[in-house]
């Protein structure tokens, strides 16, 4: 006898309820600080760590979907050259996009 189990209607197993670690890297040799700000942290900049190879790094846990973000290199907004794409935020400023699946 074959039985099938329906997915729970509350969606606890859906992709939209999952979060995944996402690594952000920024090449900013000579920068004193690099921060990450995005829609996932209400645009409040978070300091990134500088690695020995001069790249800046931070890992964030993000939910499924598309997210907007930017780096702040010594306070200057900077797009991620390795982003999934670019868009415009609510102030019509360019932002980087990342897709989390």
Secondary structure, DSSP 4 states (H G I P E B T S, - for coil): -----PPPTT-TTSGGG-EEEEEEEEE-TT-S-EEEEEGGGTT--EEPEEPTTSEEEEEEEEESEEEEEEEEETTEEE--TTSSEEEE-TTS-EEEEEEE-
